[in-house]
């Protein structure tokens, strides 16, 4: 029986971002409730990420796909993670 890996949840942030703390709490609540992990990445450490997401910080990515930015919708994120197709 093959099972797909858990979704990769990444929160893109930057120092001094006033929305990032709320986004961290939202992502942590949703992933914890679903038994998933997540990672935080500072976009300023990656010039390409900084260029692509300059005005959309924070951004939550699921499997590398941007799913929400600025204010994270916890219900939507939970639905996306629960409904993710098996690999």
C-alpha positions as CSV (number, residue, x, y, z in Angstrom):
1,X,0.0,0.0,0.0
2,X,1.5,3.3,-1.1
3,X,0.7,6.5,0.8
4,X,1.5,10.0,-0.4
5,X,3.9,12.1,1.6
6,X,2.3,14.8,3.8
7,X,1.8,18.2,2.1
8,X,4.7,20.6,2.3
9,X,3.5,23.7,4.1
10,X,5.8,26.7,3.9
11,X,5.2,30.2,5.3
12,X,7.2,32.9,3.5
13,X,7.9,35.8,5.9
14,X,10.4,38.7,6.4
15,X,11.7,40.5,9.4
16,X,9.6,43.4,10.5
17,X,6.5,42.1,8.7
18,X,3.5,43.1,10.9
19,X,1.2,40.4,9.5
20,X,3.7,37.6,9.8
21,X,3.1,36.9,13.5
22,X,-0.7,36.4,12.9
23,X,0.2,34.2,9.9
24,X,2.5,32.0,12.0
25,X,-0.2,31.4,14.6
26,X,-2.8,30.6,11.9
27,X,-0.5,28.2,10.1
28,X,0.6,26.6,13.3
29,X,-3.0,26.1,14.5
30,X,-4.2,24.5,11.3
31,X,-1.2,22.2,10.8
32,X,-1.1,21.2,14.5
33,X,-4.8,20.3,14.3
34,X,-4.1,18.1,11.2
35,X,-0.9,16.6,12.6
36,X,1.3,18.2,10.0
37,X,4.5,20.1,10.2
38,X,5.4,23.4,8.4
39,X,8.5,25.5,7.8
40,X,9.1,29.2,7.7
41,X,11.3,30.8,5.1
42,X,12.7,34.4,5.2
43,X,12.1,35.7,1.6
44,X,14.9,38.2,2.0
45,X,17.4,35.3,2.1
46,X,16.4,34.3,-1.4
47,X,16.4,37.0,-4.1
48,X,14.1,35.0,-6.4
49,X,11.5,34.5,-3.6
50,X,11.8,38.2,-2.6
51,X,11.2,39.3,-6.2
52,X,8.2,37.0,-6.8
53,X,6.5,37.7,-3.5
54,X,7.7,41.3,-2.7
55,X,4.3,42.7,-1.8
56,X,2.5,39.6,-0.8
57,X,4.2,38.7,2.5
58,X,3.3,36.6,4.4
59,X,2.5,33.9,1.8
60,X,1.5,30.3,2.6
61,X,2.6,27.7,0.1
62,X,1.2,24.2,-0.1
63,X,3.5,21.9,-2.1
64,X,5.2,25.0,-3.5
65,X,1.9,26.6,-4.7
66,X,0.9,29.9,-3.3
67,X,-2.4,29.5,-1.5
68,X,-3.0,32.6,0.6
69,X,-1.2,35.8,1.4
70,X,-1.4,38.7,3.8
71,X,-4.1,37.3,6.0
72,X,-4.2,33.5,6.2
73,X,-7.8,32.0,6.0
74,X,-7.6,29.1,8.4
75,X,-10.7,27.4,7.2
76,X,-9.5,27.5,3.6
77,X,-6.0,26.3,4.5
78,X,-7.4,23.4,6.5
79,X,-9.7,22.5,3.6
80,X,-6.9,22.6,1.1
81,X,-4.7,20.4,3.3
82,X,-7.5,17.8,4.0
83,X,-8.6,17.7,0.3
84,X,-5.1,17.4,-1.1
85,X,-5.1,14.6,-3.7
86,X,-3.2,11.5,-2.9
87,X,0.1,11.3,-4.8
